[in-house]
């Protein structure tokens, strides 16, 4: 009986070790796939930010913002939700000569690929005194979340002026 038990135990250990080796081989490709998926999503997020920067209509602009999105503009309180964001954007757009352009510089996506952020550079222009154009270079961090459809939506957008920036392009 003891001999039978030892043979069964050795058989179990050998089988377990063999299965462990199989698991190691399975896990490694999955980890590599995850790294590839993460890189794909980072590229996708960069492209989403670029598309957002090229929107012209208000409706199209808001299609990139989550329903409970938050903006943190310079000298403003926390602006939460589409309606409040719409009001602040109208305030900005009412400035004579107002134009805005931004370019994403880098993106990071979490391992779960449902949360990420972009670092952007932004240029804001508007007419100042004596019809001189005011140009403000700004740095931006945008936090993105995937919605139920798997699309990236802006969750938090915060920016401020940076006088050391001279271009939004690398």
Protein Blocks (a to p, Z undefined) as FASTA:
>chain_A
ZZmmmmmmmmmmmmmmmmmmmmmmmmmmmmmmmmmmmmmmmmmmmmmmmmmmmpmbfklm
mmmpcfkbccddehiacdedjklmmmmmmmmmmpghiacddddfbdcddfklpaccdddd
dddddddehhiacdddddddddddddfkopacdfbdcddddfkbcbfbZZ
